[in-house]
Structures are given as C-alpha cells and as structure tokens.
C-alpha cells in the first residue's frame, strides 16, 4: 500500500469509496512482493499495480464488484488457476490478492496511519483476510510500537496479533500470519495480513573478518539491511560478504559519522564492532556511543574491553555513555565458531530490544512475550 497511500488518503478524505487490491502472499516467481497494491476509484481510474500487468484487468473488475457490494474477497491468481490462460501470471508465479472497499466507514483510522507515516513513526495496518465468520473478515487493527486502535474481534486474537505485528514492524517486514479461528497460535482458519510502514532497520558491521561474514548472514536473516565496513580494500569485498546489502571501504568512524549526519542512523540501528583493534574501534566507538541507536556491541577479550574503556574515557566519554556498550559482545551461549558467535550477538540484540532476560524459558513462568 506504500505506493498508493497518498492517493488512497486523498480519495478517503474526499469521502470517496475505492476498491483496494493488495498482494498478501506470493509463491514461486511472483513479480510483486506482499504489500504491493492497486486502487480503483469511483471514476474508474487505476493507481498502482499488483502484478506488473498480468492480472490487473481481473483485479480491476473484482474491485468494482467489491465496492458495489462491500464484501471483501481473497483471490488467488496464477498458472495453477482454472482461468490461467485468461489471468495467469506470465512469469509462472502465484499471488493471493485481497480486495476490499476502503472508505471512512471501513477504515476510519486511515488518517492516523498517514500522519504516522509522514512523521516517520512506525505503524502497521492489520487486516483479517481469511476467516469462516463473515463478521470477522475485513476487520482492521492499527498497531504502533506503543498503542493500538481497533479490534479484530476478541481480546485473545488482539493480544496474539499485536505481539506478532510488532515483531514484523521492528524488522520492517510485511506479510501474512496464520492462527486458529480464535487466535490460537497453533491453529488454522484465520489469516491476518500485516502491512508495515517502516523500512528495515540497519545493521552496521565493522571489521571485514570471518565473524563479520557470519554476522552479515544472521543480520540478513533477521530482516536487517546489512552494511559491512572496513578501511582495508583487500578484505572489504563483495565476494567475501555476499549476504551483505552493502560493502563499504572507508575508515569506520568516518563512515559512521557521515551516515549519522545524513540522517541514515536511527534508534533501531544495530552496530557490531568486530575489529578488536584500538586504532579502528576506539575512534568508531567514540562516535557510536554518542548516537541514539538500538544496540552497540564490541568484540574482544575482557582485557581488551578494560583497555578499550580506559582509552574511551581518555577521549572524554562519560560513564553513562560507556554503559551503553555491550562488551564482550553477545550472550553467554558458549559460542565458539563465527556462526555460533553471530547467534550469540543476535540473541543479545533481540533480548535488549524486547526486554528479555536471556534465560531459559523452561526455568521461567508467566507470559512468554513481555
């Protein structure tokens, strides 16, 4: 819905009703990712795309029908359909498109969503796209990091979906979640589409070593946009870090300072300093520890950590600033290999983000998700 949000809001604010088709699931080589949307206005105009041209005609007709009878429809298109020759995807993929009527009555919170998007506040629009009870189908809930609006039917459903939606929101991911009819996590029968309005968080990995390669893979898996940075061009190469979104050759502290000044660092950013070399990590941490970011960790032994703290104090960092540093980096998992170490670091990031204690769940009681 990102591509059509402003046009959707304009028509919504004018009191118009539009048919909105949104890709909620994809299979095989589908041309558009979940969240791609197309709206059909009362005047017959079309904005956006769900397939790059393969099924737009069918979605157009369905959207007009949905606006007329106010009954949302979840429709699958692709080569496996009986009407594949008419509306099949030329690329051979399959997409599920949810088509709904959007107006001031069906989505009264749209104005709040648009305000949040324009203000840079993370927000997700949650929609029940599949349920045997027609009264539940099409219900919306708006989820922010600190509040919600609307309900999907019951407190149990709302609690389960809010936890999971915030997980997707934290990583900038959009997708469909599946539950039992009353929100049971291991059940089936209800599908909920979570459309997030937030870019993926950044993970900055400094130090082009084997541990950095494992960390780049882990960061990508967790939904981060991963940058590996090192001042040595012989080590900072694309071939050594294929899972990273970006490989940068620059002095770490200079690169981080430039990114912060450009506004590309925020409180969701995770910084992993894996150089354990004072000439690299002390200037870098001097910059990092004065930024409002989500995580700062530095690799090294306890002796290295003590020496590093003394060097940072000599540069004028306060004890409060130093307290934000996770060093030695990671949780105590007994990790040995680069891959195990990456799991340890990622576990610490997750624990700090959600307030987890890092203990075994079997030794605890109460709610799993705080």
VOGU-3710 file (C-alpha; in Angstrom, 3 decimals, decimal comma):
1> xxxxxxxxxx> 0,000/0,000/0,000  3,060/2,286/0,213  2,891/3,252/-3,462  -0,784/4,226/-3,370  -1,114/5,532/0,191  -1,197/9,240/-0,617  -3,737/8,783/-3,424  -5,812/6,484/-1,224  -5,840/9,071/1,546  -6,794/11,871/-0,850
11> xxxxxxxxxx> -9,879/9,980/-2,015  -10,694/8,817/1,529  -10,526/12,394/2,778  -12,860/13,469/-0,049  -15,423/10,929/1,131  -14,954/8,606/-1,830  -15,011/4,799/-1,713  -12,258/2,907/-3,533  -11,555/-0,724/-4,275  -8,133/-1,657/-2,919
21> xxxxxxxxxx> -6,375/-4,816/-4,067  -3,318/-5,833/-2,042  -0,868/-8,686/-2,614  -0,898/-10,606/0,675  1,023/-13,763/-0,293  3,300/-14,838/-3,125  4,547/-18,182/-4,357  7,267/-19,109/-6,827  8,463/-16,263/-9,071  5,688/-13,755/-8,437
31> xxxxxxxxxx> 6,531/-10,291/-9,846  5,413/-8,158/-6,861  6,078/-8,610/-3,160  3,436/-8,677/-0,392  2,134/-5,168/0,195  2,022/-4,194/-3,477  -1,344/-2,547/-4,080  -3,700/-1,234/-6,733  -6,662/1,025/-6,126  -9,689/1,520/-8,348
41> xxxxxxxxxx> -11,545/4,786/-7,897  -15,252/5,505/-8,243  -14,422/7,239/-11,529  -12,768/4,082/-12,874  -9,210/5,361/-12,590  -6,452/2,974/-11,518  -3,389/3,716/-9,395  -0,686/1,171/-8,605  -0,102/-2,432/-9,615  -0,318/-5,908/-8,098
51> xxxxxxxxxx> 1,460/-7,927/-10,779  3,126/-5,658/-13,287  0,279/-6,105/-15,762  -0,532/-9,819/-15,605  -3,766/-9,778/-13,614  -4,649/-6,100/-13,322  -7,695/-6,495/-15,553  -9,189/-9,201/-13,356  -8,429/-7,267/-10,166  -9,990/-4,147/-11,698
61> xxxxxxxxxx> -13,291/-5,928/-12,277  -13,210/-7,568/-8,857  -12,508/-4,222/-7,171  -15,563/-2,672/-8,809  -17,679/-5,581/-7,593  -16,310/-5,305/-4,051  -17,039/-1,563/-3,910  -20,594/-2,236/-5,068  -21,465/-4,990/-2,587  -18,984/-4,163/0,236
71> xxxxxxxxxx> -17,910/-7,824/0,503  -14,117/-8,312/0,585  -12,593/-11,132/-1,454  -9,327/-13,071/-1,170  -8,487/-14,245/-4,695  -5,600/-16,377/-5,955  -4,143/-15,767/-9,396  -1,574/-17,839/-11,213  -0,820/-20,717/-13,513  -2,474/-23,184/-11,178
81> xxxxxxxxxx> -5,867/-21,486/-11,586  -8,538/-22,850/-13,927  -8,561/-19,495/-15,690  -4,775/-19,343/-16,021  -4,924/-18,576/-19,724  -7,136/-15,555/-19,005  -5,406/-14,035/-15,991  -2,428/-16,284/-15,265  0,897/-14,743/-14,370  3,191/-14,752/-17,379
91> xxxxxxxxxx> 6,182/-15,322/-15,113  4,692/-18,527/-13,748  4,225/-17,279/-10,202  1,150/-17,277/-7,969  -0,193/-14,399/-5,887  -3,004/-14,021/-3,377  -4,744/-10,657/-3,724  -7,087/-9,334/-1,045  -9,623/-6,873/-2,452  -11,607/-4,624/-0,102
101> xxxxxxxxxx> -13,677/-1,464/-0,066  -11,929/1,417/1,661  -13,807/4,489/2,830  -14,297/6,466/6,016  -16,568/3,772/7,471  -14,457/0,705/6,691  -11,100/2,225/7,683  -11,718/5,255/9,929  -8,120/5,224/11,209  -6,526/5,848/7,794
111> xxxxxxxxxx> -5,871/9,491/8,640  -3,914/8,453/11,741  -1,915/5,963/9,672  -0,981/8,614/7,110  0,026/11,064/9,848  2,322/8,439/11,373  3,890/7,583/8,011  4,570/11,238/7,199  6,021/11,799/10,683  8,320/8,786/10,413
121> xxxxxxxxxx> 6,501/6,862/13,159  6,415/3,081/12,610  2,868/1,803/12,095  1,204/-1,351/10,775  -2,255/-1,889/9,296  -3,556/-5,340/10,258  -6,429/-6,884/8,280  -8,283/-10,189/8,692  -8,157/-11,532/5,121  -9,474/-15,055/5,784
131> xxxxxxxxxx> -11,997/-16,288/8,367  -15,068/-18,532/8,298  -17,093/-15,913/10,182  -18,066/-13,148/7,722  -18,341/-10,723/10,638  -14,611/-11,120/11,303  -13,498/-10,880/7,678  -12,136/-7,467/6,773  -11,686/-6,212/10,330  -8,753/-3,855/10,851
141> xxxxxxxxxx> -6,426/-3,043/13,692  -3,761/-0,347/13,631  -0,615/-1,232/15,568  2,043/1,199/16,720  5,012/0,365/18,928  3,222/1,782/21,984  -0,523/1,650/21,251  -3,251/0,175/19,073  -6,561/1,208/17,532  -9,454/-1,050/16,543
151> xxxxxxxxxx> -10,034/-4,719/17,256  -10,055/-7,968/15,306  -12,866/-9,443/17,370  -11,660/-10,652/20,761  -9,001/-9,803/23,332  -7,295/-13,148/22,699  -6,961/-12,536/18,972  -5,843/-8,970/19,518  -3,133/-9,955/22,025  -1,644/-12,623/19,763
161> xxxxxxxxxx> -1,687/-10,470/16,651  -0,298/-7,356/18,334  2,732/-9,298/19,612  3,469/-10,702/16,175  2,690/-7,476/14,311  5,168/-5,576/16,452  7,747/-8,209/15,665  7,215/-7,619/11,947  7,169/-3,862/12,487  10,507/-3,975/14,293
171> xxxxxxxxxx> 12,150/-5,548/11,240  10,221/-3,618/8,604  8,613/-6,766/7,227  5,174/-7,141/5,677  3,401/-10,485/5,483  0,519/-12,828/6,310  0,171/-14,551/9,693  -1,973/-17,614/10,381  -3,927/-18,501/13,525  -6,815/-20,599/14,744
181> xxxxxxxxxx> -10,276/-19,078/14,488  -9,960/-17,582/17,984  -6,328/-16,558/17,716  -4,735/-19,880/18,657  -1,104/-19,764/17,554  -1,027/-23,436/16,560  -4,429/-23,419/14,923  -5,617/-22,598/11,443  -8,604/-20,986/9,788  -7,762/-17,307/10,233
191> xxxxxxxxxx> -5,252/-15,374/8,125  -4,176/-11,866/9,032  -2,224/-9,566/6,740  0,204/-7,156/8,419  1,141/-4,224/6,201  4,034/-2,385/7,844  5,109/1,158/7,111  8,719/1,184/8,168  11,936/0,471/6,263  14,077/-2,411/7,535
201> xxxxxxxxxx> 16,398/-1,453/10,385  20,094/-1,159/9,638  22,870/-3,353/10,950  26,356/-1,896/10,609  29,109/-4,491/10,929  32,601/-3,046/11,262  35,595/-5,273/10,557  35,880/-7,447/7,434  36,665/-10,725/9,195  35,117/-14,192/9,176
211> xxxxxxxxxx> 32,929/-13,288/12,165  31,584/-10,364/10,128  30,566/-12,705/7,296  28,571/-14,825/9,751  27,072/-11,690/11,298  26,032/-10,411/7,857  24,222/-13,682/7,170  22,485/-13,534/10,541  21,524/-9,895/10,131  20,044/-10,520/6,699
221> xxxxxxxxxx> 18,101/-13,493/8,055  16,647/-11,317/10,837  15,477/-8,687/8,360  18,182/-6,053/8,769  19,682/-4,046/5,949  23,306/-5,036/6,480  26,378/-2,924/5,772  29,909/-4,266/6,247  32,559/-1,567/6,564  36,346/-1,812/6,747
231> xxxxxxxxxx> 39,177/0,515/5,790  41,133/-2,285/4,075  40,030/-2,760/0,442  41,713/-6,146/0,137  39,339/-7,551/2,788  36,163/-5,484/2,261  34,985/-7,098/-0,964  31,567/-8,142/-2,267  32,792/-11,707/-2,885  33,632/-12,142/0,815
241> xxxxxxxxxx> 30,287/-10,772/2,020  27,623/-11,815/-0,492  24,812/-11,659/2,093  25,503/-8,009/2,956  23,371/-5,369/1,265  26,375/-3,063/1,085  30,155/-3,404/1,472  31,960/-0,126/2,155  35,691/0,654/2,091  36,217/3,546/4,486
251> xxxxxxxxxx> 37,529/4,308/7,933  34,753/3,071/10,251  34,478/6,220/12,372  34,388/8,445/9,305  31,720/6,340/7,630  29,511/6,192/10,747  29,793/9,938/11,343  28,819/10,667/7,726  25,830/8,308/7,891  24,632/9,911/11,134
261> xxxxxxxxxx> 24,974/13,419/9,704  22,988/12,306/6,638  20,135/11,117/8,870  20,536/7,438/7,978  21,066/6,252/11,568  18,146/5,855/13,995  17,282/4,193/17,269  16,631/0,849/15,543  20,173/0,717/14,135  22,417/-2,065/15,442
271> xxxxxxxxxx> 26,202/-1,582/15,454  28,569/-4,531/15,789  32,251/-3,624/16,129  34,266/-6,745/15,368  37,687/-5,218/14,652  39,131/-5,506/18,214  41,906/-3,185/17,042  42,257/0,095/19,009  43,156/2,213/16,001  39,816/1,248/14,429
281> xxxxxxxxxx> 37,386/0,638/17,263  38,227/3,470/19,686  37,526/6,316/17,194  34,487/4,373/15,964  33,040/3,810/19,433  33,699/7,433/20,334  31,198/8,319/17,578  28,803/5,397/18,109  28,319/5,795/21,856  27,096/9,353/21,369
291> xxxxxxxxxx> 24,374/8,313/18,908  20,797/7,292/19,739  20,884/3,735/18,366  19,371/0,433/19,439  22,486/-1,621/20,028  26,260/-1,159/20,219  28,469/-4,181/20,785  32,222/-4,631/20,513  34,177/-7,870/20,196  37,227/-8,592/22,297
301> xxxxxxxxxx> 38,520/-10,267/25,430  37,869/-8,879/28,880  41,420/-7,488/28,910  40,737/-5,791/25,587  37,497/-4,423/26,998  39,214/-2,879/30,047  41,879/-1,284/27,845  39,215/-0,026/25,440  37,228/1,607/28,262  40,307/3,453/29,507
311> xxxxxxxxxx> 41,042/4,752/26,014  37,433/5,908/25,612  37,462/7,651/28,991  40,610/9,462/27,899  38,638/10,705/24,880  36,058/12,244/27,184  33,226/9,688/27,145  31,095/9,616/30,286  30,236/6,563/32,356  26,633/6,844/31,180
321> xxxxxxxxxx> 27,765/6,719/27,554  30,093/3,802/28,245  27,272/1,873/29,946  25,552/1,560/26,546  28,378/-0,612/25,231  27,840/-4,373/25,131  31,351/-5,761/25,546  32,422/-8,502/25,465  29,764/-8,793/22,803  26,857/-11,284/22,870
331> xxxxxxxxxx> 25,136/-13,562/25,368  26,833/-16,400/27,219  25,894/-19,313/24,951  29,306/-20,965/24,981  29,747/-19,948/21,338  32,972/-20,930/19,572  32,560/-20,684/15,795  31,800/-17,478/13,844  28,270/-18,781/13,203  27,650/-19,559/16,869
341> xxxxxxxxxx> 29,063/-16,162/17,820  26,684/-14,493/15,370  23,769/-16,285/17,085  25,068/-15,070/20,452  25,253/-11,456/19,254  21,837/-11,618/17,604  20,352/-13,106/20,781  21,667/-10,165/22,791  20,204/-7,693/20,281  16,801/-9,383/20,490
351> xxxxxxxxxx> 16,881/-9,522/24,290  17,712/-5,821/24,571  15,086/-4,838/22,004  12,214/-6,664/23,692  13,396/-6,606/27,315  14,185/-10,313/27,530  16,424/-11,667/30,258  18,300/-14,220/28,177  17,269/-17,072/30,477  15,854/-20,457/29,505
361> xxxxxxxxxx> 12,073/-20,244/29,110  11,679/-23,602/30,813  13,039/-22,012/34,011  10,544/-19,126/33,889  6,782/-18,719/34,358  4,178/-16,257/33,116  3,800/-14,710/29,681  6,420/-15,599/27,089  6,109/-12,230/25,326  6,510/-9,297/27,699
//
